[in-house]
């Protein structure tokens, strides 16, 4: 039994160690990093109103009016002296105009600009989403201002075998967007970080191709590649060579159907070489020797290393 427990612990430790080497995993392992939406920012004009949102309406000027109203399950708010206004499913900017139009029938000074109206969200509704293929799969209750990244962070990020390059946002049973986390990690591009809606599903499929790069590069680790990407793309993701890297060729350890084999790849093929899942790329170091150094020691004014140039003599 003890041997079984030791083997199980070893397997778990290997998974954890490998997970921490996966490029991008540090985002979800960093407890000081949070993607929580800022509730203090002004409401986006494209925000979709729904049941549970609380709207604050304030009219000031010649006429005065103030009321908070929660969007009910039927999608409406009820305002004193004005009545029911259906706002569910409207963008915030459209709802603002509708409320202004309805209230101006009673508060006529709004039409002449003798009074002004302010419409704000005082409370944000909660939405339910489903996370699949993540470290902590399940249903989540999040702020309706939450985005895909908020949800991924809340769920611990992609699972050990989860993809960082092909995350699916599924809405109303249809695939809405494919999200590539490398766009954000490498380029700082947040354009695919869409806001979530109620009943959205974020699905993280298993990865298709992962390779590991070690040696004299600036960022060692395990990287996920798309089918069309080559060794040059991998070198971009790992931030390139260190200053003392041997860049004329690389060595790849590849798994075949029956065994492993070594490939030595010249620099000219970096842009062309497709990589296989499981490849280990090793970047060697330049030799610790000089091609043109001479050393002068003894009773001279400046004993040190010197450049050897063509035609140089002892005297």
Secondary structure, DSSP 8 states (H G I E B T S, - for coil): -HHHHHHHHHHHHHHHHHHHHBTTHHHHH-TT------TTS---TT-B--TT-EEEEEEEESS-EEEEEE--TTSEEEETTTEEEE-TT-BHHHHHHHHHHHHTTT-GGGTTTSEEEEEEEEE--EEEEEEESBTT-EEEEEETT-BHHHHHHHTTSB-TTEEEEEEEEEETTEEEEEE-HHHHHHH---TT--B--TT-EEEEEE-S-EEEEEESBSS-EEEE--TT-BHHHHHHHTT-B-TTB--SEEEEEEE-SSSEEEEEEEGGGTTT-B--TT-EEEE-B--SS-SSEEEE-SSSSS-EEEE--TT----
